[in-house]
Amino acid sequence: QKWEQMQDRVTDWTGLLSNLSHIRGEVGDMTPASMAAAVVVGLRAVHVMNRLIDTALQEVLLSQTRFANFLLLFAAGSGLHVASKYRETITQHLNVTRGATSFDSAERAEWLGQL
């Protein structure tokens, strides 16, 4: 049964790659004007989706409901958890000592540049 599942996955990847090559051929057949129009339409669609998501998040956060507070807590909490968990990985190549509190301007700029 595992062998059949693996064969299905390989077939799915093969189909995906063949579809992508088919799309690449269709894009290559487009005129420069139609490619430019497709890029403009795609960028406009991304802009509209960003505005919709921003508006939805603003409405949720301004509503002051338990659901909104939970979303805010989850977003902030998970970010702080990841930053604290991977602090060593993030800062392993920085040339600073852990716990150092006093930097001069040049050292601070170098530290931020390395970060």
Secondary structure, DSSP 8 states (H G I E B T S, - for coil): -HHHHHHHHHHHHHHHHHHHHHHHHHHHTS-HHHHHHHHHHHHHHHHHHHHHHHHHHHHHHHS--HHHHHHHHHHHHHHHHHHHHTHHHHHTT--S-TT-----HHHHHHHHHH-
